[in-house]
Amino acid sequence: MPLIHPRVVEKQLKRAGEVPAAHSAILTSWGNNVANGIYNRETQNDGEFIQRILIDILGYVGSSAGDVWTLAKNQPIGSGNVDVALGVFKANAAPEIQAPFELKGAGTKDLDAVMSGRNKSPVQQAWEYAMDAKGAKWVLVSNYREIRLYAVGYGRKDYEVFDLLTMAKAVNYNRFILLLSADNLLTGNTLKLLKDSDDTEKEIAASPKIMIKGLTLLDAALDLDGSFVPGKFDRWYVLSNAQY
């Protein structure tokens, strides 16, 4: 389910422009390479992902950029090393990790599937790093085909997904930049949109008309004996259908 209410995202994207030519070329090439199986292996292509997607497109910078950088590779967290960490990094200072980022190759098509010999899925692995990273706000995981964004404190059911194979389309690109660019994710702008989403959801739920229709939908989720059937309708289904 979406982490941020679509109404909030759509409002921000009304003034969005076209994809810059340089970014369009990178993203088109990326999608073609994924489709052709070039990025199936993780470690052979993590440098390409970091440079092309995280640095060239999203605007993060590595340690060679100066005294302060926003991206660290193989960052120690807990008892392990996460593939990438996004945050604020300085020499001789404790890292301020906002988002651990776990990477898998495009050959790993299901990020929720348990990995052979690991007894955990890539999503679970990314969340474990986030739980060990003091101050982390976000959880990121990618298989070079898609990127998922989770928020710490919001669970694993709700997340934003970004399809890298179609990212050259303007509507997808602008949403990508809005939520995941360094200028937004690390500055609090994306977090503000998440809070706006919470407020929007509360407003929708509090509307008398919505409440009546919501109760009708809720009634449809009850069994014949009046007991609730878990999972029959989730909160996004009720709220999104009740507002129309």
C-alpha distance (Angstrom), angle and dihedral (degrees) to the residues before:
residue distance angle dihedral
M1 . . .
P2 3.84 . .
L3 3.78 114.8 .
I4 3.80 92.6 -151.8
H5 3.79 120.4 42.8
P6 3.85 109.9 -104.8
R7 3.81 90.3 -129.9
V8 3.81 90.5 63.1
V9 3.81 93.0 48.6
E10 3.80 94.2 45.3
K11 3.81 91.0 52.5
Q12 3.80 90.7 55.7
L13 3.79 93.6 47.0
K14 3.81 97.3 54.1
R15 3.82 90.5 95.6
A16 3.81 96.0 38.9
G17 3.78 118.1 133.3
E18 3.77 137.7 -151.5
V19 3.79 125.9 -63.8
P20 3.83 111.6 -90.1
A21 3.80 109.9 -110.1
A22 3.80 94.3 -119.3
H23 3.80 91.7 50.9
S24 3.79 92.2 45.5
A25 3.81 90.4 54.8
I26 3.82 92.5 49.8
L27 3.79 94.3 47.0
T28 3.80 94.8 44.4
S29 3.80 90.2 50.9
W30 3.81 90.6 46.7
G31 3.80 92.7 53.0
N32 3.80 91.7 48.1
N33 3.80 92.5 49.1
V34 3.81 92.5 49.9
A35 3.81 90.4 49.5
N36 3.81 89.6 50.7
G37 3.80 93.4 52.1
I38 3.80 96.0 -112.7
Y39 3.81 94.3 129.0
N40 3.80 98.6 44.1
R41 3.82 93.8 117.1
E42 3.79 120.3 66.9
T43 3.78 106.4 -149.6
Q44 3.80 95.9 41.5
N45 3.79 90.7 57.5
D46 3.81 107.4 29.4
G47 3.80 91.3 99.1
E48 3.80 90.8 53.1
F49 3.82 91.3 49.3
I50 3.79 92.4 48.7
Q51 3.80 93.8 47.9
R52 3.80 100.3 40.1
I53 3.81 102.8 34.3
L54 3.80 106.7 24.3
I55 3.80 100.8 32.9
D56 3.82 107.2 25.1
I57 3.81 97.2 36.6
L58 3.81 107.3 24.7
G59 3.78 98.4 33.9
Y60 3.81 103.6 -123.1
V61 3.80 116.6 148.3
G62 3.79 132.6 -145.6
S63 3.79 129.8 -137.9
S64 3.80 93.2 -84.6
A65 3.82 89.5 68.8
G66 3.81 94.9 77.3
D67 3.80 143.2 -85.6
V68 3.81 93.3 -27.9
W69 3.78 126.3 41.9
T70 3.80 135.3 175.2
L71 3.81 104.2 -151.4
A72 3.79 129.7 58.9
K73 3.79 125.7 -178.0
N74 3.81 121.9 -143.2
Q75 3.79 90.8 5.1
P76 3.83 114.9 -172.4
I77 3.81 112.1 -117.7
G78 3.77 121.9 168.3
S79 3.79 109.5 -40.6
G80 3.81 94.7 -21.9
N81 3.79 145.2 45.6
V82 3.79 120.8 -106.8
D83 3.81 115.0 -142.3
V84 3.81 93.2 -122.4
A85 3.78 134.3 0.8
L86 3.81 123.6 -162.1
G87 3.78 120.1 -156.5
V88 3.81 138.6 77.1
F89 3.78 119.0 -39.3
K90 3.81 129.8 -178.0
A91 3.78 134.3 172.8
N92 3.83 113.2 -94.3
A93 3.80 92.1 6.7
A94 3.77 134.1 103.5
P95 3.82 111.3 -97.2
E96 3.80 117.4 -108.6
I97 3.79 99.7 -143.8
Q98 3.78 114.1 -167.9
A99 3.80 99.6 166.6
P100 3.81 129.5 21.4
F101 3.80 108.2 -153.9
E102 3.81 120.9 -156.2
L103 3.81 117.9 -162.4
K104 3.80 132.3 -156.6
G105 3.78 131.3 174.7
A106 3.79 122.4 -99.2
G107 3.81 87.3 -105.9
T108 3.82 86.5 73.2
K109 3.78 96.2 77.4
D110 3.81 99.0 168.8
L111 3.80 113.9 56.4
D112 3.81 90.7 -173.5
A113 3.81 95.5 54.8
V114 3.80 118.8 102.8
M115 3.81 110.3 -107.4
S116 3.77 118.6 -122.1
G117 3.80 110.9 -97.3
R118 3.82 93.0 2.2
N119 3.82 102.6 80.3
K120 3.78 89.6 -144.9
S121 3.79 139.2 77.4
P122 3.82 124.6 -118.3
V123 3.80 88.3 -106.8
Q124 3.80 91.6 53.6
Q125 3.79 90.3 47.6
A126 3.82 91.7 52.8
W127 3.81 91.5 48.9
E128 3.80 91.6 51.1
Y129 3.79 89.7 57.5
A130 3.81 90.7 48.2
M131 3.80 91.7 52.6
D132 3.82 89.6 53.5
A133 3.81 95.1 45.7
K134 3.79 109.2 87.5
G135 3.79 110.9 -133.1
A136 3.80 96.1 11.0
K137 3.80 112.4 156.7
W138 3.79 101.8 178.2
V139 3.80 141.4 37.0
L140 3.80 120.7 -148.1
V141 3.80 130.6 -172.9
S142 3.80 131.7 170.0
N143 3.78 140.9 177.3
Y144 3.83 92.3 -166.4
R145 3.82 87.0 -102.1
E146 3.78 96.2 72.1
I147 3.79 139.6 1.6
R148 3.78 122.1 -140.7
L149 3.79 124.5 -156.4
Y150 3.80 119.9 -159.1
A151 3.81 127.6 177.0
V152 3.78 121.6 -133.3
G153 3.79 108.1 -116.2
Y154 3.81 93.9 26.7
G155 3.80 99.0 80.8
R156 3.78 131.1 -129.6
K157 3.79 99.7 -75.3
D158 3.81 95.9 75.2
Y159 3.78 120.6 56.4
E160 3.79 143.7 137.4
V161 3.78 117.0 -114.3
F162 3.81 124.8 -158.5
D163 3.81 118.0 -162.7
L164 3.79 107.0 -144.9
L165 3.80 92.1 -166.4
T166 3.82 90.9 66.2
M167 3.80 99.3 31.1
A168 3.81 93.5 112.4
K169 3.82 88.6 73.0
A170 3.81 110.1 99.6
V171 3.80 96.6 -127.5
N172 3.81 92.1 51.1
Y173 3.79 94.3 42.2
N174 3.79 94.4 51.0
R175 3.80 92.5 49.8
F176 3.83 88.3 48.3
I177 3.81 91.8 54.3
L178 3.81 92.8 41.7
L179 3.79 94.4 56.8
L180 3.81 107.2 23.8
S181 3.81 109.4 30.3
A182 3.79 117.7 112.3
D183 3.80 89.2 -118.4
N184 3.80 90.3 60.7
L185 3.81 109.2 25.7
L186 3.81 96.3 47.8
T187 3.81 98.3 37.7
G188 3.80 98.2 56.1
N189 3.80 96.5 -104.6
T190 3.80 93.8 114.6
L191 3.80 90.4 45.8
K192 3.81 89.3 53.0
L193 3.80 89.8 53.6
L194 3.80 88.7 52.0
K195 3.81 90.2 52.8
D196 3.81 89.9 46.8
S197 3.80 87.1 52.8
D198 3.80 90.3 53.9
D199 3.82 89.8 51.6
T200 3.80 92.1 47.0
E201 3.77 91.5 51.6
K202 3.81 90.9 50.3
E203 3.81 91.5 49.0
I204 3.79 91.7 51.0
A205 3.78 92.4 47.6
A206 3.83 91.9 48.0
S207 3.81 95.3 53.7
P208 3.86 109.4 110.0
K209 3.79 91.9 -137.5
I210 3.80 90.6 48.0
M211 3.78 91.8 47.7
I212 3.82 91.8 54.1
K213 3.79 93.4 48.0
G214 3.80 90.2 41.4
L215 3.78 89.9 55.7
T216 3.80 88.9 51.0
L217 3.80 90.2 53.1
L218 3.77 90.6 44.7
D219 3.78 89.7 52.6
A220 3.81 87.6 55.7
A221 3.79 88.0 57.6
L222 3.79 92.6 58.2
D223 3.74 123.2 97.8
L224 3.78 120.8 -123.3
D225 3.79 90.7 -93.0
G226 3.81 91.6 53.4
S227 3.80 96.7 -104.0
F228 3.79 119.3 134.4
V229 3.78 117.4 -106.4
P230 3.84 106.7 -142.1
G231 3.78 114.6 -132.6
K232 3.80 95.4 12.1
F233 3.80 89.8 113.1
D234 3.79 123.3 3.3
R235 3.82 126.1 -150.6
W236 3.82 93.8 -96.5
Y237 3.80 91.1 53.1
V238 3.79 92.8 51.5
L239 3.80 95.3 44.3
S240 3.80 97.7 42.1
N241 3.80 93.6 47.0
A242 3.77 94.8 40.9
Q243 3.82 93.3 58.6
Y244 3.81 94.1 63.5
